[in-house]
Amino acid sequence: MPTPVSERVQKHRDALRAAGMRPVQIWVPDTSRPGFADECRRQAALVASADAKDAELSGFMDAALSDIEGWE
């Protein structure tokens, strides 16, 4: 007779805990929700506008990227 799913899941979780892991619940945006794409565009426009007003930002970003090996 096969082991019930709940027992297999508990065994797996116990093994992960024994390995020093712990469960974490993460909530993420619902990309299928109406208005999601519009909100993404709105926020991207705000960021682009803020970036355009900060003359030093581009130089800072380029300097930071030059520190990453293999960045082209």
Residue pairs with C-beta under 8 A, 6 or more apart in sequence:
3 11
13 23
16 23
29 36
30 36
51 57
51 58
65 71
